[in-house]
Amino acid sequence: QVQLVESGGGLVQPGGSLRLSCAASGSIDSINAMAWYRQAPGKQREFVAAVTNGGKTNYGDSVKGRFTISRDNTKNTVYLQMNSLKPEDTAVYYCNAGNIVVVYWGQGTQVTVSS
């Protein structure tokens, strides 16, 4: 089992920045990659970004050039630096970790972009 705890969400004005954190604990050796997803009210969950154990990153089209995912293996933590935030980035952001067999999810953290 892997436990994921997200933090760092909140209210920010358009154009602002936030950094989300996701700390993993438990059977972390089973993790091959970690990722962020988001879900806005009335919409399907959307892929945001992912990073593999080897450091390879991938981003959803809507966040490319604005968001950066990074990973600190010494702290078993993945980060999502979000810059140039837009109202349409408002959503609950979920951390995800796992491998091809099993995937774990965090409880989510709310990000609201509004003036």
C-alpha positions in Angstrom: 0.0 0.0 0.0 1.0 3.6 -0.7 -0.4 6.6 1.0 -0.4 10.0 -0.7 -1.0 13.3 1.0 -1.3 16.5 -1.0 -0.9 20.0 0.3 -0.5 23.5 -1.1 -3.8 24.3 -2.6 -5.7 27.5 -2.0 -7.1 30.7 -3.5 -4.9 32.7 -5.9 -5.6 35.5 -8.3 -5.3 35.0 -12.1 -1.7 35.2 -13.2 -0.5 34.1 -9.8 1.4 31.0 -8.7 1.0 28.0 -6.4 3.1 25.0 -5.6 1.5 21.7 -4.7 3.2 18.9 -2.8 2.4 15.2 -2.6 4.2 13.1 0.0 4.3 9.4 -0.5 4.7 6.8 2.3 4.3 3.1 2.6 5.5 0.7 -0.2 7.2 3.4 -2.1 9.6 1.0 -3.8 6.6 -0.2 -5.9 6.2 3.3 -7.4 7.4 3.7 -11.0 5.9 7.1 -11.7 4.0 9.9 -10.0 1.5 12.2 -11.5 -1.0 15.0 -11.0 -4.6 15.0 -12.2 -7.3 17.5 -11.7 -11.1 17.5 -11.8 -13.3 20.6 -12.2 -17.0 20.6 -11.2 -19.0 18.8 -13.7 -16.0 17.7 -15.7 -14.0 14.5 -16.1 -10.7 14.0 -14.3 -7.9 15.4 -16.5 -4.3 14.5 -16.7 -2.0 17.4 -15.7 1.6 16.1 -15.5 3.7 13.0 -14.7 7.3 12.2 -13.8 8.9 8.8 -13.9 11.5 7.4 -11.5 14.1 8.3 -14.1 13.0 11.9 -14.2 11.1 11.8 -17.6 8.2 14.3 -17.5 5.0 14.6 -19.5 2.4 17.4 -19.5 -1.2 17.9 -20.5 -1.6 20.3 -23.4 -3.5 22.8 -21.3 -0.7 23.3 -18.8 2.4 23.0 -21.0 4.8 26.0 -20.5 3.0 27.0 -17.3 3.3 24.1 -14.9 6.4 22.2 -13.9 6.4 18.8 -12.2 9.4 17.7 -10.1 10.4 15.0 -7.7 12.5 14.8 -4.6 13.3 11.1 -4.1 15.0 11.8 -0.8 11.7 13.1 0.6 9.4 10.8 -1.5 7.7 13.9 -2.6 6.4 15.2 -5.9 5.8 18.9 -6.6 3.7 20.8 -9.1 4.8 24.4 -9.6 1.9 26.2 -11.2 2.6 29.6 -12.8 0.4 32.0 -14.8 -2.7 30.5 -13.3 -6.0 31.0 -15.1 -9.6 30.7 -13.8 -10.0 27.5 -15.9 -7.2 25.9 -13.7 -9.7 25.9 -10.9 -10.2 22.3 -9.8 -9.4 19.7 -7.2 -5.9 18.4 -7.8 -5.1 14.8 -7.1 -1.8 13.1 -6.7 -1.4 9.7 -8.3 1.4 7.1 -7.9 1.9 3.5 -8.9 3.0 1.1 -11.7 1.3 -0.8 -14.5 -0.4 -3.1 -12.0 -1.8 -0.7 -9.3 -2.4 3.0 -9.0 -2.9 4.9 -5.8 -4.7 8.3 -5.3 -4.5 11.0 -2.8 -7.5 12.8 -1.2 -7.1 15.9 -3.4 -6.4 19.6 -2.7 -8.6 22.4 -3.9 -7.1 25.1 -6.2 -9.2 28.1 -6.9 -8.1 30.9 -9.3 -10.3 33.9 -9.0 -10.1 37.7 -8.6 
